[in-house]
Amino acid sequence: MLRTAESSGPRPAAELLTRGSVKGFTPSMTVRLRGLCWDHPRCVRPMAAAAEAYRAVRPDVVVEWDARPLARFNDQPVWQVAGGFDLIFVDHPMTGAVAGRDALVPLDTVLDAGELDRVGALSVHGGAYTWGGHRWALGVDAACQVAAFRADRLGADEVPATWDDVLALAKSAPGSVALPLYPSDAICGLMSLSANASLAAGERPVWVHPHGAEMLVELARLVDPVCFDRNPPALLDAMAGESEIAYVPLVFGYANLSRPPLRFADVPGVDGRPRGAVLGGAGLGVFPDSRHVADAAAFAAWCMGTGVQRDVLLEAGGQPGNRLVWDDPTADEVAGGFLSATRRSIDEAYLRPRERWWPEFQRDGGRLLVRLLRDGAPPGRIVEELTGLAVRAEEARR
């Protein structure tokens, strides 16, 4: 059952909507907000539930949601989205490009500074959506790459802790290990492996590292080629079905899928430490051409409230972006143990670059990487070609 804001959490979510917390807040007869999700139940269902629950707080506000494909969420620039939307979910690597074009509303110009600081302090994303001194979105949904396994095929003590363990399993039981290698996921896999390898070597985390490229090349040779056509939801669906997959070492986690036979765990590490998993999730931002900027910002802030995150979004299959919910044993039980099982990974996750040139590079780099992996290119060539592409992308945006 969805609890209303008045009954959820230590602080009523309605407090976010006082005249002092939202600049320009003025109740009206009926305010209609249109939002854009990505097309997965983890986003669509929780936001539909939030829209319904919000009527108890603001009866004058109606929030309606549309959805775009996950690939467009990953790669489509915010400023190319058409359709008169007020709210949109964005990926944090877009932040620098968004700021450079003023493609979203700086929320610090709309929300009260104290309230925004409080919301930010609760965010798993930290400052991922802050750029140029402004907050461009609120991290309503938090995720990172984690490991997934079939509990009926791997015991808890058999789940690989190191990358050597992963490779040994893949070689000893062909077909048992899989990895999403759709372009956007292949590049994220390289980033996670590279960040983990550099951290294990006592270096600062980097998005491309020779050892990371070596591990990805070897994994790509060992998994079923169908992995090149699967993103995380598709791979996890296959894993839960009749496939032979027992283990996926790197996949963006979905708490709503943490049900038998699927279970989730921290990512493996070169040294056994789950460091460097790519931070994912989604932030909720406001379009500057919205006719209801203050109302849209108020709704986004309300969605970050601890009670709302726990009792509305999580209950509807969402994934919390609020740290207090990740620490809540009751919430963890609702999520099938997902939060506690993957907490170390998200605490030590790798924040991708957010410069203006990065989103275009990530899109093109993912496509290039897949071509190189399919062609059997050696790790050194992968590092060289991706590094060159990144340099050209950065120079083009200067």
HELIX and SHEET records of a PDB file:
HELIX    1   1 ALA A    5  SER A    7  5                                   3    
HELIX    2   2 ALA A   13  LEU A   17  5                                   5    
HELIX    3   3 PRO A   41  TYR A   54  1                                  14    
HELIX    4   4 LEU A   70  ASP A   75  1                                   6    
HELIX    5   5 VAL A   78  GLN A   80  5                                   3    
HELIX    6   6 HIS A   92  MET A   94  5                                   3    
HELIX    7   7 THR A   95  ARG A  101  1                                   7    
HELIX    8   8 LEU A  107  THR A  109  5                                   3    
HELIX    9   9 ALA A  113  LEU A  122  1                                  10    
HELIX   10  10 ALA A  156  GLU A  158  5                                   3    
HELIX   11  11 TRP A  163  SER A  172  1                                  10    
HELIX   12  12 PRO A  183  ALA A  200  1                                  18    
HELIX   13  13 PRO A  210  LEU A  222  1                                  13    
HELIX   14  14 PRO A  225  ASP A  229  5                                   5    
HELIX   15  15 PRO A  232  ALA A  240  1                                   9    
HELIX   16  16 ALA A  255  LEU A  257  5                                   3    
HELIX   17  17 VAL A  293  CYS A  303  1                                  11    
HELIX   18  18 THR A  306  VAL A  308  1                                   3    
HELIX   19  19 GLN A  309  LEU A  314  3                                   6    
HELIX   20  20 ARG A  323  TRP A  326  1                                   4    
HELIX   21  21 PRO A  329  VAL A  334  1                                   6    
HELIX   22  22 PHE A  338  ALA A  341  1                                   4    
HELIX   23  23 ARG A  343  ASP A  347  1                                   5    
HELIX   24  24 TRP A  358  ARG A  374  1                                  17    
HELIX   25  25 PRO A  379  ALA A  396  1                                  18    
SHEET    1   A 5 VAL A  61  ARG A  68  0                                        
SHEET    2   A 5 VAL A  31  TRP A  38  1                                        
SHEET    3   A 5 LEU A  87  VAL A  90  1                                        
SHEET    4   A 5 ALA A 282  VAL A 286 -1                                        
SHEET    5   A 5 LEU A 138  ASP A 141 -1                                        
SHEET    1   B 2 THR A 130  TRP A 131  0                                        
SHEET    2   B 2 HIS A 134  ARG A 135 -1                                        
SHEET    1   C 3 TYR A 247  PHE A 252  0                                        
SHEET    2   C 3 GLN A 145  ARG A 150 -1                                        
SHEET    3   C 3 LEU A 262  ALA A 265 -1                                        
END                                                                             
